[in-house]
Amino acid sequence: MRIWFKEWANTRLLKDFTYEDLTDDTRTHKIFRGLDEACRQLDLARPNWLDVTVRDFKRHSKARFTKDCFPDEIGFDYLEIEVLEED
């Protein structure tokens, strides 16, 4: 599985990180591990999964974490997560 994490502000890509997990673990565990690693790499607090975030991710394998998802102030508009490739 490959997951792309992108920080966006004013319709511009600020930073991005691609996570790859080739283990036989579940999709959910891979996504959570990827989010943890992306937060470390991008120096972010771990965002909370709101109902709308979960719903979008289930439908499209893509979702946005807005400022409401983060416990701290963020210097961008949203963090986007997108599954690029599944096992």
N, CA, C and O atoms as a Maestro MAE file, in Angstrom:
{
 s_m_m2io_version
 :::
 2.0.0
}

f_m_ct {
 s_m_title
 :::
 protein
 m_atom[348] {
  # First column is atom index #
  i_m_mmod_type
  r_m_x_coord
  r_m_y_coord
  r_m_z_coord
  i_m_residue_number
  s_m_chain_name
  s_m_pdb_residue_name
  s_m_pdb_atom_name
  i_m_atomic_number
  :::
  1 25 0.839 -1.175 0.000 1 A "MET " " N  " 7
  2 3 0.000 0.000 0.000 1 A "MET " " CA " 6
  3 2 0.885 1.239 0.000 1 A "MET " " C  " 6
  4 15 1.886 1.310 0.713 1 A "MET " " O  " 8
  5 25 0.494 2.210 -0.812 2 A "ARG " " N  " 7
  6 3 1.181 3.505 -0.831 2 A "ARG " " CA " 6
  7 2 0.149 4.586 -0.536 2 A "ARG " " C  " 6
  8 15 -0.935 4.607 -1.117 2 A "ARG " " O  " 8
  9 25 0.508 5.481 0.378 3 A "ILE " " N  " 7
  10 3 -0.386 6.555 0.802 3 A "ILE " " CA " 6
  11 2 0.351 7.887 0.661 3 A "ILE " " C  " 6
  12 15 1.510 8.019 1.054 3 A "ILE " " O  " 8
  13 25 -0.337 8.855 0.101 4 A "TRP " " N  " 7
  14 3 0.248 10.174 -0.115 4 A "TRP " " CA " 6
  15 2 -0.399 11.164 0.855 4 A "TRP " " C  " 6
  16 15 -1.623 11.280 0.905 4 A "TRP " " O  " 8
  17 25 0.419 11.868 1.617 5 A "PHE " " N  " 7
  18 3 -0.020 12.878 2.567 5 A "PHE " " CA " 6
  19 2 0.440 14.234 2.051 5 A "PHE " " C  " 6
  20 15 1.607 14.403 1.698 5 A "PHE " " O  " 8
  21 25 -0.484 15.211 2.005 6 A "LYS " " N  " 7
  22 3 -0.162 16.515 1.432 6 A "LYS " " CA " 6
  23 2 -0.713 17.638 2.311 6 A "LYS " " C  " 6
  24 15 -1.874 17.608 2.719 6 A "LYS " " O  " 8
  25 25 0.131 18.624 2.594 7 A "GLU " " N  " 7
  26 3 -0.285 19.837 3.288 7 A "GLU " " CA " 6
  27 2 -0.627 20.889 2.241 7 A "GLU " " C  " 6
  28 15 0.181 21.172 1.356 7 A "GLU " " O  " 8
  29 25 -1.819 21.467 2.339 8 A "TRP " " N  " 7
  30 3 -2.280 22.474 1.384 8 A "TRP " " CA " 6
  31 2 -2.583 23.793 2.085 8 A "TRP " " C  " 6
  32 15 -3.116 23.812 3.195 8 A "TRP " " O  " 8
  33 25 -2.236 24.895 1.425 9 A "ALA " " N  " 7
  34 3 -2.596 26.239 1.890 9 A "ALA " " CA " 6
  35 2 -2.816 27.115 0.665 9 A "ALA " " C  " 6
  36 15 -1.973 27.175 -0.229 9 A "ALA " " O  " 8
  37 25 -3.951 27.788 0.636 10 A "ASN " " N  " 7
  38 3 -4.270 28.686 -0.491 10 A "ASN " " CA " 6
  39 2 -4.113 27.985 -1.840 10 A "ASN " " C  " 6
  40 15 -3.516 28.540 -2.763 10 A "ASN " " O  " 8
  41 25 -4.632 26.802 -1.953 11 A "THR " " N  " 7
  42 3 -4.597 25.957 -3.164 11 A "THR " " CA " 6
  43 2 -3.182 25.597 -3.623 11 A "THR " " C  " 6
  44 15 -2.988 25.205 -4.774 11 A "THR " " O  " 8
  45 25 -2.211 25.724 -2.750 12 A "ARG " " N  " 7
  46 3 -0.822 25.382 -3.081 12 A "ARG " " CA " 6
  47 2 -0.347 24.234 -2.209 12 A "ARG " " C  " 6
  48 15 -0.635 24.187 -1.013 12 A "ARG " " O  " 8
  49 25 0.370 23.327 -2.806 13 A "LEU " " N  " 7
  50 3 0.975 22.221 -2.076 13 A "LEU " " CA " 6
  51 2 2.204 22.742 -1.340 13 A "LEU " " C  " 6
  52 15 3.142 23.242 -1.960 13 A "LEU " " O  " 8
  53 25 2.194 22.622 -0.012 14 A "LEU " " N  " 7
  54 3 3.312 23.098 0.795 14 A "LEU " " CA " 6
  55 2 4.347 22.003 1.034 14 A "LEU " " C  " 6
  56 15 5.539 22.193 0.793 14 A "LEU " " O  " 8
  57 25 3.872 20.855 1.510 15 A "LYS " " N  " 7
  58 3 4.742 19.720 1.826 15 A "LYS " " CA " 6
  59 2 3.991 18.449 1.483 15 A "LYS " " C  " 6
  60 15 2.760 18.415 1.463 15 A "LYS " " O  " 8
  61 25 4.758 17.406 1.215 16 A "ASP " " N  " 7
  62 3 4.111 16.112 1.018 16 A "ASP " " CA " 6
  63 2 5.022 14.995 1.497 16 A "ASP " " C  " 6
  64 15 6.227 15.175 1.671 16 A "ASP " " O  " 8
  65 25 4.415 13.844 1.703 17 A "PHE " " N  " 7
  66 3 5.131 12.664 2.174 17 A "PHE " " CA " 6
  67 2 4.395 11.444 1.642 17 A "PHE " " C  " 6
  68 15 3.170 11.363 1.729 17 A "PHE " " O  " 8
  69 25 5.139 10.504 1.097 18 A "THR " " N  " 7
  70 3 4.549 9.258 0.619 18 A "THR " " CA " 6
  71 2 5.009 8.129 1.523 18 A "THR " " C  " 6
  72 15 6.200 7.969 1.790 18 A "THR " " O  " 8
  73 25 4.049 7.357 1.985 19 A "TYR " " N  " 7
  74 3 4.314 6.241 2.886 19 A "TYR " " CA " 6
  75 2 4.021 4.939 2.151 19 A "TYR " " C  " 6
  76 15 3.009 4.819 1.461 19 A "TYR " " O  " 8
  77 25 4.908 3.974 2.302 20 A "GLU " " N  " 7
  78 3 4.712 2.667 1.682 20 A "GLU " " CA " 6
  79 2 4.772 1.587 2.754 20 A "GLU " " C  " 6
  80 15 5.676 1.580 3.590 20 A "GLU " " O  " 8
  81 25 3.807 0.676 2.726 21 A "ASP " " N  " 7
  82 3 3.738 -0.419 3.691 21 A "ASP " " CA " 6
  83 2 3.459 -1.705 2.927 21 A "ASP " " C  " 6
  84 15 2.384 -1.867 2.349 21 A "ASP " " O  " 8
  85 25 4.411 -2.608 2.923 22 A "LEU " " N  " 7
  86 3 4.288 -3.854 2.172 22 A "LEU " " CA " 6
  87 2 3.991 -5.051 3.072 22 A "LEU " " C  " 6
  88 15 4.094 -6.199 2.637 22 A "LEU " " O  " 8
  89 25 3.624 -4.784 4.325 23 A "THR " " N  " 7
  90 3 3.331 -5.870 5.251 23 A "THR " " CA " 6
  91 2 1.984 -6.518 4.912 23 A "THR " " C  " 6
  92 15 1.225 -6.012 4.086 23 A "THR " " O  " 8
  93 25 1.712 -7.634 5.562 24 A "ASP " " N  " 7
  94 3 0.435 -8.334 5.380 24 A "ASP " " CA " 6
  95 2 -0.612 -7.889 6.401 24 A "ASP " " C  " 6
  96 15 -1.615 -8.573 6.604 24 A "ASP " " O  " 8
  97 25 -0.385 -6.773 7.026 25 A "ASP " " N  " 7
  98 3 -1.298 -6.269 8.050 25 A "ASP " " CA " 6
  99 2 -2.598 -5.777 7.407 25 A "ASP " " C  " 6
  100 15 -2.706 -5.726 6.181 25 A "ASP " " O  " 8
  101 25 -3.576 -5.418 8.230 26 A "THR " " N  " 7
  102 3 -4.865 -4.945 7.721 26 A "THR " " CA " 6
  103 2 -4.722 -3.548 7.121 26 A "THR " " C  " 6
  104 15 -3.782 -2.814 7.423 26 A "THR " " O  " 8
  105 25 -5.676 -3.203 6.267 27 A "ARG " " N  " 7
  106 3 -5.690 -1.879 5.635 27 A "ARG " " CA " 6
  107 2 -5.734 -0.785 6.701 27 A "ARG " " C  " 6
  108 15 -5.011 0.207 6.602 27 A "ARG " " O  " 8
  109 25 -6.567 -0.960 7.708 28 A "THR " " N  " 7
  110 3 -6.713 0.029 8.765 28 A "THR " " CA " 6
  111 2 -5.397 0.252 9.511 28 A "THR " " C  " 6
  112 15 -5.005 1.393 9.757 28 A "THR " " O  " 8
  113 25 -4.722 -0.830 9.867 29 A "HIS " " N  " 7
  114 3 -3.441 -0.688 10.569 29 A "HIS " " CA " 6
  115 2 -2.408 0.015 9.699 29 A "HIS " " C  " 6
  116 15 -1.634 0.832 10.198 29 A "HIS " " O  " 8
  117 25 -2.387 -0.289 8.424 30 A "LYS " " N  " 7
  118 3 -1.440 0.369 7.512 30 A "LYS " " CA " 6
  119 2 -1.717 1.867 7.436 30 A "LYS " " C  " 6
  120 15 -0.789 2.676 7.444 30 A "LYS " " O  " 8
  121 25 -2.984 2.231 7.361 31 A "ILE " " N  " 7
  122 3 -3.356 3.643 7.278 31 A "ILE " " CA " 6
  123 2 -2.966 4.382 8.549 31 A "ILE " " C  " 6
  124 15 -2.407 5.477 8.483 31 A "ILE " " O  " 8
  125 25 -3.256 3.791 9.711 32 A "PHE " " N  " 7
  126 3 -2.889 4.433 10.971 32 A "PHE " " CA " 6
  127 2 -1.373 4.554 11.129 32 A "PHE " " C  " 6
  128 15 -0.880 5.582 11.593 32 A "PHE " " O  " 8
  129 25 -0.634 3.515 10.746 33 A "ARG " " N  " 7
  130 3 0.837 3.597 10.803 33 A "ARG " " CA " 6
  131 2 1.350 4.672 9.855 33 A "ARG " " C  " 6
  132 15 2.260 5.431 10.189 33 A "ARG " " O  " 8
  133 25 0.755 4.725 8.671 34 A "GLY " " N  " 7
  134 3 1.150 5.752 7.700 34 A "GLY " " CA " 6
  135 2 0.883 7.151 8.217 34 A "GLY " " C  " 6
  136 15 1.711 8.047 8.048 34 A "GLY " " O  " 8
  137 25 -0.273 7.349 8.851 35 A "LEU " " N  " 7
  138 3 -0.599 8.657 9.403 35 A "LEU " " CA " 6
  139 2 0.373 9.026 10.521 35 A "LEU " " C  " 6
  140 15 0.813 10.173 10.600 35 A "LEU " " O  " 8
  141 25 0.710 8.082 11.374 36 A "ASP " " N  " 7
  142 3 1.689 8.342 12.436 36 A "ASP " " CA " 6
  143 2 3.040 8.753 11.850 36 A "ASP " " C  " 6
  144 15 3.654 9.717 12.306 36 A "ASP " " O  " 8
  145 25 3.493 8.022 10.843 37 A "GLU " " N  " 7
  146 3 4.780 8.333 10.216 37 A "GLU " " CA " 6
  147 2 4.739 9.676 9.491 37 A "GLU " " C  " 6
  148 15 5.700 10.443 9.557 37 A "GLU " " O  " 8
  149 25 3.647 9.963 8.806 38 A "ALA " " N  " 7
  150 3 3.511 11.249 8.113 38 A "ALA " " CA " 6
  151 2 3.553 12.395 9.114 38 A "ALA " " C  " 6
  152 15 4.177 13.422 8.850 38 A "ALA " " O  " 8
  153 25 2.904 12.233 10.246 39 A "CYS " " N  " 7
  154 3 2.921 13.269 11.272 39 A "CYS " " CA " 6
  155 2 4.331 13.487 11.816 39 A "CYS " " C  " 6
  156 15 4.721 14.620 12.097 39 A "CYS " " O  " 8
  157 25 5.085 12.418 11.963 40 A "ARG " " N  " 7
  158 3 6.485 12.556 12.399 40 A "ARG " " CA " 6
  159 2 7.298 13.293 11.333 40 A "ARG " " C  " 6
  160 15 8.038 14.227 11.642 40 A "ARG " " O  " 8
  161 25 7.155 12.871 10.095 41 A "GLN " " N  " 7
  162 3 7.932 13.465 9.005 41 A "GLN " " CA " 6
  163 2 7.568 14.932 8.755 41 A "GLN " " C  " 6
  164 15 8.440 15.745 8.449 41 A "GLN " " O  " 8
  165 25 6.293 15.264 8.886 42 A "LEU " " N  " 7
  166 3 5.816 16.620 8.618 42 A "LEU " " CA " 6
  167 2 5.744 17.477 9.873 42 A "LEU " " C  " 6
  168 15 5.324 18.633 9.817 42 A "LEU " " O  " 8
  169 25 6.156 16.911 11.012 43 A "ASP " " N  " 7
  170 3 6.177 17.596 12.298 43 A "ASP " " CA " 6
  171 2 4.795 18.143 12.668 43 A "ASP " " C  " 6
  172 15 4.617 19.340 12.892 43 A "ASP " " O  " 8
  173 25 3.827 17.227 12.724 44 A "LEU " " N  " 7
  174 3 2.443 17.577 13.039 44 A "LEU " " CA " 6
  175 2 1.945 16.776 14.229 44 A "LEU " " C  " 6
  176 15 2.426 15.677 14.504 44 A "LEU " " O  " 8
  177 25 0.980 17.340 14.923 45 A "ALA " " N  " 7
  178 3 0.246 16.565 15.922 45 A "ALA " " CA " 6
  179 2 -0.685 15.630 15.155 45 A "ALA " " C  " 6
  180 15 -1.135 15.954 14.057 45 A "ALA " " O  " 8
  181 25 -0.968 14.482 15.733 46 A "ARG " " N  " 7
  182 3 -1.838 13.519 15.054 46 A "ARG " " CA " 6
  183 2 -3.275 14.049 15.019 46 A "ARG " " C  " 6
  184 15 -3.834 14.379 16.065 46 A "ARG " " O  " 8
  185 25 -3.879 14.134 13.827 47 A "PRO " " N  " 7
  186 3 -5.254 14.633 13.735 47 A "PRO " " CA " 6
  187 2 -6.261 13.587 14.181 47 A "PRO " " C  " 6
  188 15 -5.978 12.389 14.189 47 A "PRO " " O  " 8
  189 25 -7.436 14.061 14.549 48 A "ASN " " N  " 7
  190 3 -8.541 13.189 14.914 48 A "ASN " " CA " 6
  191 2 -9.378 12.885 13.679 48 A "ASN " " C  " 6
  192 15 -9.560 13.733 12.806 48 A "ASN " " O  " 8
  193 25 -9.876 11.668 13.626 49 A "TRP " " N  " 7
  194 3 -10.751 11.267 12.532 49 A "TRP " " CA " 6
  195 2 -12.176 11.675 12.881 49 A "TRP " " C  " 6
  196 15 -12.810 11.043 13.726 49 A "TRP " " O  " 8
  197 25 -12.682 12.717 12.245 50 A "LEU " " N  " 7
  198 3 -14.072 13.117 12.437 50 A "LEU " " CA " 6
  199 2 -14.959 12.224 11.572 50 A "LEU " " C  " 6
  200 15 -14.474 11.564 10.653 50 A "LEU " " O  " 8
  201 25 -16.250 12.206 11.864 51 A "ASP " " N  " 7
  202 3 -17.172 11.359 11.098 51 A "ASP " " CA " 6
  203 2 -17.105 11.653 9.602 51 A "ASP " " C  " 6
  204 15 -17.119 10.732 8.784 51 A "ASP " " O  " 8
  205 25 -17.034 12.925 9.246 52 A "VAL " " N  " 7
  206 3 -16.969 13.289 7.832 52 A "VAL " " CA " 6
  207 2 -15.662 12.805 7.192 52 A "VAL " " C  " 6
  208 15 -15.653 12.406 6.028 52 A "VAL " " O  " 8
  209 25 -14.581 12.837 7.937 53 A "THR " " N  " 7
  210 3 -13.294 12.364 7.435 53 A "THR " " CA " 6
  211 2 -13.350 10.868 7.156 53 A "THR " " C  " 6
  212 15 -12.904 10.406 6.106 53 A "THR " " O  " 8
  213 25 -13.895 10.122 8.097 54 A "VAL " " N  " 7
  214 3 -14.026 8.668 7.938 54 A "VAL " " CA " 6
  215 2 -14.924 8.348 6.743 54 A "VAL " " C  " 6
  216 15 -14.599 7.487 5.926 54 A "VAL " " O  " 8
  217 25 -16.043 9.041 6.651 55 A "ARG " " N  " 7
  218 3 -16.992 8.799 5.562 55 A "ARG " " CA " 6
  219 2 -16.350 9.066 4.190 55 A "ARG " " C  " 6
  220 15 -16.486 8.258 3.271 55 A "ARG " " O  " 8
  221 25 -15.660 10.191 4.060 56 A "ASP " " N  " 7
  222 3 -14.991 10.509 2.800 56 A "ASP " " CA " 6
  223 2 -13.921 9.476 2.462 56 A "ASP " " C  " 6
  224 15 -13.787 9.059 1.312 56 A "ASP " " O  " 8
  225 25 -13.165 9.071 3.476 57 A "PHE " " N  " 7
  226 3 -12.081 8.121 3.229 57 A "PHE " " CA " 6
  227 2 -12.626 6.765 2.791 57 A "PHE " " C  " 6
  228 15 -12.059 6.123 1.907 57 A "PHE " " O  " 8
  229 25 -13.717 6.329 3.404 58 A "LYS " " N  " 7
  230 3 -14.322 5.050 3.016 58 A "LYS " " CA " 6
  231 2 -14.842 5.096 1.582 58 A "LYS " " C  " 6
  232 15 -14.722 4.118 0.845 58 A "LYS " " O  " 8
  233 25 -15.413 6.219 1.191 59 A "ARG " " N  " 7
  234 3 -15.991 6.346 -0.154 59 A "ARG " " CA " 6
  235 2 -14.957 6.515 -1.254 59 A "ARG " " C  " 6
  236 15 -15.078 5.923 -2.326 59 A "ARG " " O  " 8
  237 25 -13.934 7.327 -0.985 60 A "HIS " " N  " 7
  238 3 -13.023 7.745 -2.043 60 A "HIS " " CA " 6
  239 2 -11.563 7.362 -1.842 60 A "HIS " " C  " 6
  240 15 -10.731 7.637 -2.706 60 A "HIS " " O  " 8
  241 25 -11.239 6.731 -0.715 61 A "SER " " N  " 7
  242 3 -9.841 6.460 -0.340 61 A "SER " " CA " 6
  243 2 -9.023 7.741 -0.328 61 A "SER " " C  " 6
  244 15 -7.829 7.753 -0.628 61 A "SER " " O  " 8
  245 25 -9.709 8.815 0.030 62 A "LYS " " N  " 7
  246 3 -9.092 10.137 0.077 62 A "LYS " " CA " 6
  247 2 -9.897 10.973 1.065 62 A "LYS " " C  " 6
  248 15 -11.125 10.886 1.095 62 A "LYS " " O  " 8
  249 25 -9.215 11.781 1.873 63 A "ALA " " N  " 7
  250 3 -9.913 12.623 2.843 63 A "ALA " " CA " 6
  251 2 -9.042 13.811 3.218 63 A "ALA " " C  " 6
  252 15 -7.837 13.832 2.967 63 A "ALA " " O  " 8
  253 25 -9.692 14.805 3.831 64 A "ARG " " N  " 7
  254 3 -9.000 16.005 4.287 64 A "ARG " " CA " 6
  255 2 -9.161 16.155 5.801 64 A "ARG " " C  " 6
  256 15 -10.255 16.032 6.352 64 A "ARG " " O  " 8
  257 25 -8.046 16.421 6.439 65 A "PHE " " N  " 7
  258 3 -8.047 16.756 7.856 65 A "PHE " " CA " 6
  259 2 -7.936 18.278 7.938 65 A "PHE " " C  " 6
  260 15 -6.876 18.841 7.669 65 A "PHE " " O  " 8
  261 25 -9.022 18.935 8.307 66 A "THR " " N  " 7
  262 3 -9.028 20.394 8.423 66 A "THR " " CA " 6
  263 2 -8.552 20.802 9.809 66 A "THR " " C  " 6
  264 15 -8.221 19.955 10.638 66 A "THR " " O  " 8
  265 25 -8.523 22.099 10.051 67 A "LYS " " N  " 7
  266 3 -8.047 22.608 11.348 67 A "LYS " " CA " 6
  267 2 -8.864 22.062 12.517 67 A "LYS " " C  " 6
  268 15 -8.358 21.970 13.635 67 A "LYS " " O  " 8
  269 25 -10.121 21.701 12.269 68 A "ASP " " N  " 7
  270 3 -10.967 21.146 13.331 68 A "ASP " " CA " 6
  271 2 -10.504 19.771 13.793 68 A "ASP " " C  " 6
  272 15 -10.868 19.329 14.883 68 A "ASP " " O  " 8
  273 25 -9.717 19.100 12.988 69 A "CYS " " N  " 7
  274 3 -9.237 17.754 13.310 69 A "CYS " " CA " 6
  275 2 -7.984 17.761 14.179 69 A "CYS " " C  " 6
  276 15 -7.659 16.760 14.817 69 A "CYS " " O  " 8
  277 25 -7.287 18.883 14.202 70 A "PHE " " N  " 7
  278 3 -6.006 18.949 14.903 70 A "PHE " " CA " 6
  279 2 -6.157 19.555 16.296 70 A "PHE " " C  " 6
  280 15 -6.912 20.509 16.481 70 A "PHE " " O  " 8
  281 25 -5.444 19.006 17.269 71 A "PRO " " N  " 7
  282 3 -5.517 19.550 18.631 71 A "PRO " " CA " 6
  283 2 -4.781 20.886 18.776 71 A "PRO " " C  " 6
  284 15 -5.067 21.653 19.695 71 A "PRO " " O  " 8
  285 25 -3.842 21.163 17.880 72 A "ASP " " N  " 7
  286 3 -3.038 22.393 17.925 72 A "ASP " " CA " 6
  287 2 -3.319 23.230 16.678 72 A "ASP " " C  " 6
  288 15 -3.923 22.752 15.718 72 A "ASP " " O  " 8
  289 25 -2.875 24.475 16.708 73 A "GLU " " N  " 7
  290 3 -2.953 25.345 15.532 73 A "GLU " " CA " 6
  291 2 -2.102 24.749 14.416 73 A "GLU " " C  " 6
  292 15 -1.048 24.167 14.672 73 A "GLU " " O  " 8
  293 25 -2.561 24.897 13.187 74 A "ILE " " N  " 7
  294 3 -1.787 24.429 12.042 74 A "ILE " " CA " 6
  295 2 -1.495 25.609 11.119 74 A "ILE " " C  " 6
  296 15 -2.271 26.563 11.056 74 A "ILE " " O  " 8
  297 25 -0.391 25.539 10.416 75 A "GLY " " N  " 7
  298 3 0.025 26.622 9.522 75 A "GLY " " CA " 6
  299 2 -0.349 26.363 8.075 75 A "GLY " " C  " 6
  300 15 0.345 26.820 7.166 75 A "GLY " " O  " 8
  301 25 -1.428 25.643 7.850 76 A "PHE " " N  " 7
  302 3 -1.895 25.333 6.501 76 A "PHE " " CA " 6
  303 2 -3.403 25.142 6.567 76 A "PHE " " C  " 6
  304 15 -3.982 25.147 7.654 76 A "PHE " " O  " 8
  305 25 -4.041 24.974 5.418 77 A "ASP " " N  " 7
  306 3 -5.500 24.861 5.382 77 A "ASP " " CA " 6
  307 2 -5.991 23.461 5.740 77 A "ASP " " C  " 6
  308 15 -6.949 23.311 6.498 77 A "ASP " " O  " 8
  309 25 -5.335 22.438 5.196 78 A "TYR " " N  " 7
  310 3 -5.734 21.063 5.487 78 A "TYR " " CA " 6
  311 2 -4.634 20.081 5.101 78 A "TYR " " C  " 6
  312 15 -3.766 20.380 4.281 78 A "TYR " " O  " 8
  313 25 -4.696 18.909 5.711 79 A "LEU " " N  " 7
  314 3 -3.828 17.786 5.377 79 A "LEU " " CA " 6
  315 2 -4.689 16.791 4.606 79 A "LEU " " C  " 6
  316 15 -5.731 16.349 5.088 79 A "LEU " " O  " 8
  317 25 -4.247 16.454 3.426 80 A "GLU " " N  " 7
  318 3 -4.989 15.509 2.602 80 A "GLU " " CA " 6
  319 2 -4.288 14.163 2.630 80 A "GLU " " C  " 6
  320 15 -3.062 14.089 2.548 80 A "GLU " " O  " 8
  321 25 -5.068 13.107 2.746 81 A "ILE " " N  " 7
  322 3 -4.545 11.749 2.716 81 A "ILE " " CA " 6
  323 2 -5.206 11.054 1.534 81 A "ILE " " C  " 6
  324 15 -6.419 11.144 1.344 81 A "ILE " " O  " 8
  325 25 -4.387 10.353 0.735 82 A "GLU " " N  " 7
  326 3 -4.894 9.669 -0.450 82 A "GLU " " CA " 6
  327 2 -4.182 8.348 -0.639 82 A "GLU " " C  " 6
  328 15 -2.952 8.299 -0.668 82 A "GLU " " O  " 8
  329 25 -4.947 7.275 -0.768 83 A "VAL " " N  " 7
  330 3 -4.356 5.969 -1.047 83 A "VAL " " CA " 6
  331 2 -4.034 5.923 -2.539 83 A "VAL " " C  " 6
  332 15 -4.926 6.054 -3.378 83 A "VAL " " O  " 8
  333 25 -2.760 5.738 -2.862 84 A "LEU " " N  " 7
  334 3 -2.328 5.687 -4.251 84 A "LEU " " CA " 6
  335 2 -2.389 4.277 -4.815 84 A "LEU " " C  " 6
  336 15 -2.721 4.073 -5.983 84 A "LEU " " O  " 8
  337 25 -2.064 3.304 -3.964 85 A "GLU " " N  " 7
  338 3 -1.962 1.927 -4.439 85 A "GLU " " CA " 6
  339 2 -2.293 0.987 -3.282 85 A "GLU " " C  " 6
  340 15 -1.788 1.150 -2.172 85 A "GLU " " O  " 8
  341 25 -3.133 0.017 -3.553 86 A "GLU " " N  " 7
  342 3 -3.485 -0.973 -2.535 86 A "GLU " " CA " 6
  343 2 -2.876 -2.316 -2.904 86 A "GLU " " C  " 6
  344 15 -2.584 -2.584 -4.070 86 A "GLU " " O  " 8
  345 25 -2.692 -3.152 -1.894 87 A "ASP " " N  " 7
  346 3 -2.135 -4.494 -2.115 87 A "ASP " " CA " 6
  347 2 -3.139 -5.379 -2.818 87 A "ASP " " C  " 6
  348 15 -2.852 -6.545 -3.089 87 A "ASP " " O  " 8
  :::
 }
 m_bond[347] {
  # First column is bond index #
  i_m_from
  i_m_to
  i_m_order
  :::
  1 1 2 1
  2 2 3 1
  3 3 4 2
  4 3 5 1
  5 5 6 1
  6 6 7 1
  7 7 8 2
  8 7 9 1
  9 9 10 1
  10 10 11 1
  11 11 12 2
  12 11 13 1
  13 13 14 1
  14 14 15 1
  15 15 16 2
  16 15 17 1
  17 17 18 1
  18 18 19 1
  19 19 20 2
  20 19 21 1
  21 21 22 1
  22 22 23 1
  23 23 24 2
  24 23 25 1
  25 25 26 1
  26 26 27 1
  27 27 28 2
  28 27 29 1
  29 29 30 1
  30 30 31 1
  31 31 32 2
  32 31 33 1
  33 33 34 1
  34 34 35 1
  35 35 36 2
  36 35 37 1
  37 37 38 1
  38 38 39 1
  39 39 40 2
  40 39 41 1
  41 41 42 1
  42 42 43 1
  43 43 44 2
  44 43 45 1
  45 45 46 1
  46 46 47 1
  47 47 48 2
  48 47 49 1
  49 49 50 1
  50 50 51 1
  51 51 52 2
  52 51 53 1
  53 53 54 1
  54 54 55 1
  55 55 56 2
  56 55 57 1
  57 57 58 1
  58 58 59 1
  59 59 60 2
  60 59 61 1
  61 61 62 1
  62 62 63 1
  63 63 64 2
  64 63 65 1
  65 65 66 1
  66 66 67 1
  67 67 68 2
  68 67 69 1
  69 69 70 1
  70 70 71 1
  71 71 72 2
  72 71 73 1
  73 73 74 1
  74 74 75 1
  75 75 76 2
  76 75 77 1
  77 77 78 1
  78 78 79 1
  79 79 80 2
  80 79 81 1
  81 81 82 1
  82 82 83 1
  83 83 84 2
  84 83 85 1
  85 85 86 1
  86 86 87 1
  87 87 88 2
  88 87 89 1
  89 89 90 1
  90 90 91 1
  91 91 92 2
  92 91 93 1
  93 93 94 1
  94 94 95 1
  95 95 96 2
  96 95 97 1
  97 97 98 1
  98 98 99 1
  99 99 100 2
  100 99 101 1
  101 101 102 1
  102 102 103 1
  103 103 104 2
  104 103 105 1
  105 105 106 1
  106 106 107 1
  107 107 108 2
  108 107 109 1
  109 109 110 1
  110 110 111 1
  111 111 112 2
  112 111 113 1
  113 113 114 1
  114 114 115 1
  115 115 116 2
  116 115 117 1
  117 117 118 1
  118 118 119 1
  119 119 120 2
  120 119 121 1
  121 121 122 1
  122 122 123 1
  123 123 124 2
  124 123 125 1
  125 125 126 1
  126 126 127 1
  127 127 128 2
  128 127 129 1
  129 129 130 1
  130 130 131 1
  131 131 132 2
  132 131 133 1
  133 133 134 1
  134 134 135 1
  135 135 136 2
  136 135 137 1
  137 137 138 1
  138 138 139 1
  139 139 140 2
  140 139 141 1
  141 141 142 1
  142 142 143 1
  143 143 144 2
  144 143 145 1
  145 145 146 1
  146 146 147 1
  147 147 148 2
  148 147 149 1
  149 149 150 1
  150 150 151 1
  151 151 152 2
  152 151 153 1
  153 153 154 1
  154 154 155 1
  155 155 156 2
  156 155 157 1
  157 157 158 1
  158 158 159 1
  159 159 160 2
  160 159 161 1
  161 161 162 1
  162 162 163 1
  163 163 164 2
  164 163 165 1
  165 165 166 1
  166 166 167 1
  167 167 168 2
  168 167 169 1
  169 169 170 1
  170 170 171 1
  171 171 172 2
  172 171 173 1
  173 173 174 1
  174 174 175 1
  175 175 176 2
  176 175 177 1
  177 177 178 1
  178 178 179 1
  179 179 180 2
  180 179 181 1
  181 181 182 1
  182 182 183 1
  183 183 184 2
  184 183 185 1
  185 185 186 1
  186 186 187 1
  187 187 188 2
  188 187 189 1
  189 189 190 1
  190 190 191 1
  191 191 192 2
  192 191 193 1
  193 193 194 1
  194 194 195 1
  195 195 196 2
  196 195 197 1
  197 197 198 1
  198 198 199 1
  199 199 200 2
  200 199 201 1
  201 201 202 1
  202 202 203 1
  203 203 204 2
  204 203 205 1
  205 205 206 1
  206 206 207 1
  207 207 208 2
  208 207 209 1
  209 209 210 1
  210 210 211 1
  211 211 212 2
  212 211 213 1
  213 213 214 1
  214 214 215 1
  215 215 216 2
  216 215 217 1
  217 217 218 1
  218 218 219 1
  219 219 220 2
  220 219 221 1
  221 221 222 1
  222 222 223 1
  223 223 224 2
  224 223 225 1
  225 225 226 1
  226 226 227 1
  227 227 228 2
  228 227 229 1
  229 229 230 1
  230 230 231 1
  231 231 232 2
  232 231 233 1
  233 233 234 1
  234 234 235 1
  235 235 236 2
  236 235 237 1
  237 237 238 1
  238 238 239 1
  239 239 240 2
  240 239 241 1
  241 241 242 1
  242 242 243 1
  243 243 244 2
  244 243 245 1
  245 245 246 1
  246 246 247 1
  247 247 248 2
  248 247 249 1
  249 249 250 1
  250 250 251 1
  251 251 252 2
  252 251 253 1
  253 253 254 1
  254 254 255 1
  255 255 256 2
  256 255 257 1
  257 257 258 1
  258 258 259 1
  259 259 260 2
  260 259 261 1
  261 261 262 1
  262 262 263 1
  263 263 264 2
  264 263 265 1
  265 265 266 1
  266 266 267 1
  267 267 268 2
  268 267 269 1
  269 269 270 1
  270 270 271 1
  271 271 272 2
  272 271 273 1
  273 273 274 1
  274 274 275 1
  275 275 276 2
  276 275 277 1
  277 277 278 1
  278 278 279 1
  279 279 280 2
  280 279 281 1
  281 281 282 1
  282 282 283 1
  283 283 284 2
  284 283 285 1
  285 285 286 1
  286 286 287 1
  287 287 288 2
  288 287 289 1
  289 289 290 1
  290 290 291 1
  291 291 292 2
  292 291 293 1
  293 293 294 1
  294 294 295 1
  295 295 296 2
  296 295 297 1
  297 297 298 1
  298 298 299 1
  299 299 300 2
  300 299 301 1
  301 301 302 1
  302 302 303 1
  303 303 304 2
  304 303 305 1
  305 305 306 1
  306 306 307 1
  307 307 308 2
  308 307 309 1
  309 309 310 1
  310 310 311 1
  311 311 312 2
  312 311 313 1
  313 313 314 1
  314 314 315 1
  315 315 316 2
  316 315 317 1
  317 317 318 1
  318 318 319 1
  319 319 320 2
  320 319 321 1
  321 321 322 1
  322 322 323 1
  323 323 324 2
  324 323 325 1
  325 325 326 1
  326 326 327 1
  327 327 328 2
  328 327 329 1
  329 329 330 1
  330 330 331 1
  331 331 332 2
  332 331 333 1
  333 333 334 1
  334 334 335 1
  335 335 336 2
  336 335 337 1
  337 337 338 1
  338 338 339 1
  339 339 340 2
  340 339 341 1
  341 341 342 1
  342 342 343 1
  343 343 344 2
  344 343 345 1
  345 345 346 1
  346 346 347 1
  347 347 348 2
  :::
 }
}
